[in-house]
């Protein structure tokens, strides 16, 4: 028996040292390479592709990446009709990419002239439809106006026209189409309360929802919850997203984003049981995780308590996540929550923990670790006390013996009270006290 205990204790110590990174692991760690902008941009289409490129250009400190993002945004804008955005990009480039990326007045005037003609045509058609009172034609007219304004970057006008089609929808599919258009524009404008509202409205017509549309609505709802910092709800929505999504919603989100957003939100908000059942064992979500091996590996490392490797993955991902248009505001909060959960999970099984060993596992200094643990103890997330002199954390486990006696005493008192109450009631009935009290004198 003693030999078995020694061997199991030795295995546990080896595991702790491996957590600290002293033992070499064969699992690959991603490098902190710069974002491949061309590969990244290829995941998206439409306006979000341009918006994401400009977001990277505005926030990136690497001049080469910045210029590459501006160049790709310039080329992409010229495929469309948004002259206002085109002028803004040319102004930001400021001649740094050469004369071929300067202001093309011939192109802008041509596009704006065609836009005026198109608007006049749409107005005439819509007026004719209104005169004839044909609901389907009026709906199509407003929808065409919405598409027109969206293409030219006038998002508020596009939203108004898409929403006006609601009064002229005659089938469930029309309502779904209207909701998806309203959701798309609302996401572009950053109006996520509208996103939540129109997702709910679309879900009220389940008979018209195909698997692809359901997946789109899950993603939109997930983005709305993410923006509201409701990470657990966001994680659930992304985890429920079906594999049917594929590349059918690239005007909003890529499948890789579903894995990243869902994985990080789950790590920050789920307990171990939920992480195992809803993420690791989720066959549907596994398809998305395969697209982002780094996120898949860090989830498995976190669950397996390989914190050094998990933190390495998070550290390598951080730079690129800060360039994500939806996730950048939440990276620090998500990372802090994940780290706090890892600290809590690490200390939970032990009566005492050597802070030097723990600091090694979390790639931090002992002083820094103490401050983190102090905050968690103060917040009542870890039941422990710190011996600062010997650098040991002692868990404050409840006295099970005393707690058991207290529960027994409480149960006995409750039983005594119930028996006395029953005896009193029996005596009252026996002597017909209740009947005499109810009689009139």
C-alpha positions as CSV (number, residue, x, y, z in Angstrom):
1,X,0.0,0.0,0.0
2,X,2.8,2.4,0.9
3,X,4.5,1.8,-2.4
4,X,1.3,2.5,-4.3
5,X,0.8,5.8,-2.3
6,X,4.3,6.9,-3.1
7,X,4.0,6.2,-6.8
8,X,0.7,8.1,-7.0
9,X,2.1,11.0,-5.1
10,X,5.1,11.0,-7.4
11,X,2.8,11.0,-10.4
12,X,0.9,14.0,-9.0
13,X,4.1,15.9,-8.4
14,X,5.3,15.1,-12.0
15,X,2.0,16.4,-13.3
16,X,2.3,19.7,-11.3
17,X,5.8,20.2,-12.6
18,X,4.6,19.5,-16.1
19,X,1.9,22.2,-15.6
20,X,4.7,24.6,-14.7
21,X,6.4,23.9,-18.0
22,X,9.5,22.3,-16.6
23,X,8.8,19.1,-18.5
24,X,8.8,19.3,-22.3
25,X,5.5,18.6,-24.0
26,X,5.2,17.5,-27.6
27,X,2.1,19.5,-28.3
28,X,2.8,22.4,-30.7
29,X,2.6,26.0,-29.5
30,X,1.4,28.5,-32.1
31,X,3.9,31.2,-32.9
32,X,3.2,34.9,-32.4
33,X,3.4,35.6,-36.2
34,X,1.8,38.6,-37.7
35,X,-1.7,38.2,-39.0
36,X,-1.9,37.1,-42.6
37,X,-4.2,39.8,-43.8
38,X,-4.9,38.4,-47.2
39,X,-5.9,35.0,-45.7
40,X,-8.0,36.7,-43.0
41,X,-9.8,39.0,-45.5
42,X,-10.6,36.0,-47.7
43,X,-12.9,34.7,-44.9
44,X,-15.4,37.6,-45.4
45,X,-17.4,39.3,-48.1
46,X,-19.3,42.5,-48.6
47,X,-19.1,45.5,-46.3
48,X,-17.7,43.6,-43.3
49,X,-14.6,42.7,-45.2
50,X,-13.9,46.3,-45.8
51,X,-14.8,47.3,-42.3
52,X,-12.5,44.7,-40.8
53,X,-9.6,45.7,-43.0
54,X,-10.0,49.3,-42.0
55,X,-10.2,48.3,-38.3
56,X,-6.9,46.4,-38.6
57,X,-5.3,49.3,-40.4
58,X,-6.4,51.8,-37.8
59,X,-5.2,49.7,-34.8
60,X,-2.2,47.9,-36.2
61,X,1.2,49.2,-35.2
62,X,3.0,47.3,-38.0
63,X,3.3,49.8,-40.9
64,X,3.6,47.1,-43.5
65,X,0.4,45.4,-42.3
66,X,-1.3,48.7,-42.1
67,X,-0.5,49.6,-45.7
68,X,-1.5,46.1,-46.9
69,X,-4.9,46.5,-45.1
70,X,-5.5,49.9,-46.7
71,X,-4.5,48.6,-50.1
72,X,-6.9,45.6,-49.9
73,X,-9.7,47.9,-48.6
74,X,-9.1,50.3,-51.4
75,X,-9.3,47.6,-54.0
76,X,-12.4,46.1,-52.4
77,X,-14.3,49.4,-52.2
78,X,-13.8,50.1,-55.9
79,X,-15.7,46.9,-56.6
80,X,-18.8,48.5,-55.0
81,X,-20.5,51.9,-55.0
82,X,-19.7,53.5,-51.6
83,X,-17.9,56.7,-52.7
84,X,-18.0,58.3,-49.3
85,X,-16.0,55.4,-47.7
86,X,-13.7,55.5,-50.8
87,X,-12.8,59.1,-50.1
88,X,-12.2,58.4,-46.5
89,X,-9.8,55.6,-47.3
90,X,-7.9,57.7,-49.9
91,X,-7.5,60.4,-47.3
92,X,-6.1,57.8,-44.8
93,X,-3.7,56.4,-47.4
94,X,-2.5,59.9,-48.0
95,X,-0.4,59.0,-51.1
96,X,1.7,56.4,-49.1
97,X,0.8,53.7,-51.6
98,X,1.7,55.6,-54.7
99,X,-0.4,57.4,-57.4
100,X,-2.4,54.3,-58.3
101,X,-4.1,54.5,-54.9
102,X,-5.0,58.1,-55.1
103,X,-8.4,59.7,-55.6
104,X,-10.0,58.5,-58.9
105,X,-12.4,61.4,-59.7
106,X,-13.6,59.7,-62.9
107,X,-14.7,56.6,-61.1
108,X,-16.4,58.5,-58.2
109,X,-18.3,60.9,-60.6
110,X,-19.4,57.9,-62.7
111,X,-20.6,56.0,-59.7
112,X,-22.5,59.0,-58.2
113,X,-24.1,59.8,-61.6
114,X,-25.3,56.2,-61.9
115,X,-26.5,56.3,-58.3
116,X,-28.7,59.4,-58.9
117,X,-30.2,57.8,-62.0
118,X,-30.9,54.6,-60.0
119,X,-32.5,56.4,-57.1
120,X,-34.8,58.3,-59.5
121,X,-35.8,55.1,-61.1
122,X,-36.5,53.4,-57.8
123,X,-38.6,56.3,-56.6
124,X,-40.7,56.3,-59.8
125,X,-41.2,52.5,-59.5
126,X,-42.2,52.7,-55.8
127,X,-44.7,55.6,-56.5
128,X,-46.3,53.5,-59.2
129,X,-46.5,50.5,-56.9
130,X,-48.2,52.6,-54.2
131,X,-50.7,53.9,-56.7
132,X,-51.6,50.3,-57.7
133,X,-51.7,49.1,-54.1
134,X,-49.9,45.9,-54.9
135,X,-48.4,44.8,-51.6
136,X,-45.8,42.5,-53.0
137,X,-44.6,45.1,-55.4
138,X,-44.4,47.7,-52.7
139,X,-42.5,45.3,-50.5
140,X,-40.0,44.7,-53.3
141,X,-39.7,48.5,-53.9
142,X,-38.8,49.2,-50.3
143,X,-36.4,46.2,-50.3
144,X,-34.7,47.6,-53.5
145,X,-34.3,50.9,-51.8
146,X,-32.8,49.2,-48.8
147,X,-30.3,47.4,-51.0
148,X,-29.5,50.7,-52.8
149,X,-28.8,52.6,-49.6
150,X,-26.8,49.7,-48.1
151,X,-24.6,49.5,-51.1
152,X,-23.8,53.3,-50.8
153,X,-23.1,53.1,-47.1
154,X,-26.2,55.0,-46.0
155,X,-27.0,52.4,-43.2
156,X,-29.7,54.4,-41.4
157,X,-31.7,54.9,-44.6
158,X,-31.2,51.2,-45.5
159,X,-32.5,50.1,-42.1
160,X,-35.6,52.3,-42.4
161,X,-36.5,50.9,-45.8
162,X,-35.9,47.3,-44.8
163,X,-38.1,47.7,-41.8
164,X,-40.9,49.3,-43.9
165,X,-41.2,46.1,-45.8
166,X,-42.7,44.5,-42.7
167,X,-46.2,46.0,-43.3
168,X,-46.2,44.4,-46.8
169,X,-45.0,40.9,-45.9
170,X,-47.5,38.3,-47.0
171,X,-45.6,35.1,-46.1
172,X,-43.4,33.8,-43.3
173,X,-40.4,33.8,-45.7
174,X,-40.9,37.5,-46.4
175,X,-40.7,38.2,-42.6
176,X,-37.5,36.1,-42.3
177,X,-36.0,38.0,-45.2
178,X,-36.9,41.3,-43.6
179,X,-35.5,40.3,-40.2
180,X,-32.2,39.1,-41.8
181,X,-31.8,42.4,-43.6
182,X,-32.5,44.4,-40.5
183,X,-30.1,42.3,-38.5
184,X,-27.3,42.7,-41.1
185,X,-27.6,46.5,-41.1
186,X,-28.0,46.7,-37.3
187,X,-24.7,44.7,-36.8
188,X,-23.0,47.1,-39.2
189,X,-24.3,50.1,-37.3
190,X,-23.5,48.5,-33.9
191,X,-27.1,48.7,-32.8
192,X,-27.2,45.3,-31.1
193,X,-30.5,45.9,-29.3
194,X,-32.1,45.9,-32.8
195,X,-30.3,42.6,-33.5
196,X,-31.8,40.9,-30.4
197,X,-35.2,42.2,-31.3
198,X,-35.2,41.0,-34.9
199,X,-33.7,37.6,-34.0
200,X,-36.6,37.1,-31.6
201,X,-39.1,38.2,-34.3
202,X,-37.6,35.8,-36.8
203,X,-37.7,32.9,-34.3
204,X,-41.4,33.4,-33.9
205,X,-42.0,32.0,-37.4
206,X,-40.3,28.6,-37.0
207,X,-42.1,27.0,-39.9
208,X,-40.1,29.2,-42.3
209,X,-36.7,28.6,-40.7
210,X,-34.3,26.3,-42.6
211,X,-31.1,25.1,-40.9
212,X,-28.9,27.7,-42.5
213,X,-31.2,30.5,-41.3
214,X,-31.3,29.1,-37.8
215,X,-27.5,29.1,-37.7
216,X,-27.4,32.7,-38.9
217,X,-29.8,33.7,-36.2
218,X,-27.7,31.9,-33.5
219,X,-24.6,33.8,-34.7
220,X,-26.4,37.1,-34.6
221,X,-27.8,36.5,-31.1
222,X,-24.3,35.4,-30.0
223,X,-22.8,38.7,-31.2
224,X,-25.5,40.7,-29.5
225,X,-24.8,38.9,-26.2
226,X,-21.1,39.3,-26.6
227,X,-21.5,43.0,-27.1
228,X,-23.6,43.2,-23.9
229,X,-20.8,41.3,-22.1
230,X,-23.2,38.4,-21.4
231,X,-20.5,35.8,-22.1
232,X,-22.4,32.7,-20.9
233,X,-25.4,33.5,-23.1
234,X,-23.1,34.3,-26.0
235,X,-21.2,31.0,-25.6
236,X,-24.5,29.0,-25.6
237,X,-25.6,30.7,-28.9
238,X,-22.3,30.0,-30.6
239,X,-22.2,26.5,-29.4
240,X,-25.7,25.9,-30.7
241,X,-24.7,27.1,-34.2
242,X,-25.1,24.4,-36.7
243,X,-22.4,23.2,-39.1
244,X,-24.9,24.2,-41.9
245,X,-23.6,27.8,-41.4
246,X,-20.5,27.0,-43.5
247,X,-19.6,30.0,-45.6
248,X,-23.2,31.2,-45.9
249,X,-22.9,34.2,-43.5
250,X,-19.5,35.6,-44.5
251,X,-21.1,39.1,-44.8
252,X,-21.2,39.0,-41.0
253,X,-19.1,36.2,-39.5
254,X,-16.7,33.4,-40.5
255,X,-16.9,29.8,-39.1
256,X,-13.5,30.4,-37.5
257,X,-15.0,33.3,-35.5
258,X,-17.8,31.0,-34.2
259,X,-15.0,28.7,-32.8
260,X,-13.0,31.6,-31.3
261,X,-15.9,33.6,-29.8
262,X,-17.7,30.5,-28.6
263,X,-14.5,28.9,-27.2
264,X,-13.3,31.9,-25.3
265,X,-16.7,32.8,-23.9
266,X,-17.2,29.2,-22.7
267,X,-13.8,29.2,-21.0
268,X,-14.6,32.4,-19.2
269,X,-18.1,31.5,-18.1
270,X,-18.6,27.7,-17.9
271,X,-17.7,25.4,-15.1
272,X,-15.8,22.2,-15.7
273,X,-18.9,20.0,-16.2
274,X,-20.4,22.4,-18.7
275,X,-17.0,22.8,-20.5
276,X,-16.8,19.0,-20.8
277,X,-20.5,18.4,-21.9
278,X,-21.2,21.4,-24.0
279,X,-17.8,22.1,-25.6
280,X,-15.4,19.2,-25.6
281,X,-18.0,16.5,-26.2
282,X,-20.1,18.7,-28.5
283,X,-19.7,16.9,-31.9
284,X,-21.3,19.9,-33.7
285,X,-19.0,22.5,-32.3
286,X,-16.0,20.3,-32.8
287,X,-16.4,20.9,-36.6
288,X,-15.8,24.6,-35.9
289,X,-12.9,24.0,-33.5
290,X,-11.1,22.0,-36.1
291,X,-10.8,25.2,-38.1
292,X,-8.9,26.9,-35.3
293,X,-6.6,24.3,-33.7
294,X,-5.1,26.9,-31.3
295,X,-8.5,27.5,-29.6
296,X,-9.2,23.7,-29.6
297,X,-5.9,23.0,-27.9
298,X,-6.2,25.7,-25.3
299,X,-9.7,24.4,-24.3
300,X,-8.3,20.9,-23.9
301,X,-5.3,22.2,-22.0
302,X,-7.5,24.2,-19.6
303,X,-9.7,21.2,-18.9
304,X,-6.7,19.0,-18.4
305,X,-5.1,21.6,-16.0
306,X,-2.1,22.2,-18.3
307,X,-2.1,25.8,-17.5
308,X,1.3,26.8,-18.8
309,X,0.5,25.5,-22.3
310,X,-3.0,27.1,-22.1
311,X,-1.6,30.5,-21.1
312,X,1.0,30.2,-23.9
313,X,-1.8,29.7,-26.5
314,X,-3.8,32.7,-25.0
315,X,-0.7,34.9,-25.1
316,X,0.0,34.0,-28.7
317,X,-3.6,34.6,-29.8
318,X,-4.0,37.9,-28.0
319,X,-2.3,40.3,-30.5
320,X,-4.6,39.0,-33.4
321,X,-7.7,39.0,-31.2
322,X,-7.2,42.7,-30.4
323,X,-7.5,43.3,-34.1
324,X,-10.9,41.6,-34.3
325,X,-13.8,44.0,-34.8
326,X,-16.2,42.3,-32.4
327,X,-13.8,40.8,-29.8
328,X,-11.3,43.6,-29.2
329,X,-13.2,45.3,-26.4
330,X,-13.7,42.0,-24.5
331,X,-10.2,40.4,-24.8
332,X,-8.9,41.8,-21.5
333,X,-12.1,40.9,-19.5
334,X,-12.3,37.4,-21.0
335,X,-8.6,36.7,-20.4
336,X,-8.9,37.9,-16.8
337,X,-11.9,35.6,-16.2
338,X,-10.2,32.7,-17.8
339,X,-7.1,33.2,-15.7
340,X,-9.1,33.6,-12.5
341,X,-11.0,30.4,-13.2
342,X,-7.6,28.6,-13.8
343,X,-6.3,29.9,-10.5
344,X,-9.4,28.7,-8.6
345,X,-9.3,25.4,-10.4
346,X,-5.6,24.9,-9.6
347,X,-6.1,25.5,-5.8
348,X,-9.3,23.6,-5.4
349,X,-8.0,20.0,-4.8
350,X,-5.2,20.9,-2.4
351,X,-5.1,21.6,1.3
352,X,-1.9,23.6,0.8
353,X,-0.1,24.9,-2.3
354,X,3.4,26.1,-2.7
355,X,3.1,29.6,-4.2
356,X,6.6,29.3,-5.9
357,X,5.4,26.2,-7.8
358,X,2.1,27.8,-8.6
359,X,3.8,30.9,-9.9
360,X,5.9,28.7,-12.1
361,X,2.8,27.1,-13.5
362,X,1.2,30.4,-14.3
363,X,4.3,32.0,-15.7
364,X,4.3,34.9,-13.2
365,X,6.2,36.1,-10.2
366,X,5.3,35.0,-6.6
367,X,4.5,38.6,-5.6
368,X,2.2,39.0,-8.6
369,X,0.5,35.7,-7.9
370,X,-0.1,36.7,-4.3
371,X,-1.9,39.9,-5.4
372,X,-4.1,37.9,-7.7
373,X,-4.9,35.3,-5.0
374,X,-5.6,38.1,-2.5
375,X,-8.2,39.6,-4.8
376,X,-9.9,36.2,-5.3
377,X,-9.9,35.5,-1.6
378,X,-11.3,39.0,-0.8
379,X,-14.0,38.4,-3.5
380,X,-14.8,35.0,-1.7
381,X,-13.9,33.0,-4.9
382,X,-11.2,31.1,-3.1
383,X,-11.6,29.9,0.5
384,X,-8.0,30.1,1.7
385,X,-5.4,32.1,3.6
386,X,-1.8,33.0,2.5
387,X,1.3,32.5,4.5
388,X,3.4,35.3,3.0
389,X,6.5,34.3,5.0
390,X,6.7,30.7,3.8
391,X,4.9,31.4,0.5
392,X,2.2,28.8,1.1
393,X,-1.5,29.0,0.4
394,X,-3.6,27.1,3.0
395,X,-7.2,26.1,2.0
396,X,-9.9,26.9,4.5
397,X,-11.9,23.6,4.2
398,X,-15.0,23.4,6.3
399,X,-14.8,21.3,9.4
400,X,-16.9,18.3,8.2
401,X,-17.2,16.7,11.6
402,X,-18.5,19.8,13.3
403,X,-20.8,20.6,10.3
404,X,-22.3,17.1,10.5
405,X,-23.0,17.4,14.3
406,X,-24.6,20.8,13.6
407,X,-26.9,19.4,11.0
408,X,-27.9,16.5,13.3
409,X,-28.7,18.9,16.1
410,X,-30.8,21.1,13.7
411,X,-32.7,18.0,12.4
412,X,-33.4,16.9,16.0
413,X,-34.7,20.3,17.0
414,X,-37.0,20.4,14.0
415,X,-38.3,16.9,14.7
416,X,-38.9,17.9,18.4
417,X,-40.8,21.0,17.3
418,X,-42.9,19.1,14.8
419,X,-43.8,16.4,17.3
420,X,-44.9,18.9,19.9
421,X,-47.0,20.7,17.3
422,X,-48.7,17.4,16.4
423,X,-49.4,16.5,20.1
424,X,-50.9,20.0,20.7
425,X,-53.2,19.6,17.7
426,X,-54.2,16.1,18.8
427,X,-55.1,17.4,22.3
428,X,-57.1,20.3,20.9
429,X,-59.1,17.9,18.7
430,X,-59.6,15.4,21.6
431,X,-61.1,18.1,23.9
432,X,-63.1,19.7,21.1
433,X,-61.5,23.0,22.0
434,X,-61.9,24.3,18.4
435,X,-65.6,23.5,18.4
436,X,-66.3,25.2,21.7
437,X,-64.4,28.3,20.6
438,X,-66.6,28.6,17.5
439,X,-69.9,28.3,19.4
440,X,-71.9,31.4,20.1
441,X,-72.4,32.2,23.8
